């Protein structure tokens, strides 16, 4: 029987916003408000008028439904060999934990990188909705390098997905049935963030957390949460 470790996503401290730690370690951590720089605190827990992203949601989006916070379990045949039980637990019965750091490296993702259609599309493991596309506006090498350094696939605002009906035709860049913009003027159709930084889908899938750094918003996402097959038209 495989044992999959969980890590706790804690509040960002002064030295870093990547606060992922084991449950036992969390008991001894009591970050004070004075230890958190005010600008970083505002990025994590507020959405000011001059900050377009992330788009926020109310707690109700993660209310209990037919299957945890979702209406149904994750798909049986997840991409890259992601484990079903781990995915279902993290996506639907979890608000604070993540696949262990580096889990995505143990899957087939990096091994199959050369065979993937670029840019890579990441679909909700429950609904099959397109959530992220990468890389956009940077190289695959840069995307992988940043993800390796943080331990989880890491996305930026410029890599969010826009529905083609909501974009000015003059600003469109066609990729299949969606439009991708290499800028932050994006309308998130299926991704939201809560006030504590939790990143979720509009249907209740736990995705990860937004942990801003000096470059802006950084969405650290569990690969098991975005390993779905695209929904059928």
Buried (B, 14 or more C-beta within 10 A) or exposed (E): EEEBEBBBBBBBBEEEBBBBBEEEEBEEEEEEEEEBEEEBBBBBBEBEEEEEBBBEBEEEBBEEEEBBBBEBBBBEEBBBEBBBEBBBBBBBEBBBBBBBBEBBBBBEBBEEEEEEEEBBBBBBBBBBBBBBBBBBBBEBEEBBEBBBEBBBBBBBBBBBBBBBEEBEEEEEEEBEEBBBBEEEBBBBBBBBBBEBBBBBBBBBBBBBBBBBBEEEBBBBBBBBBBBBEEEEE
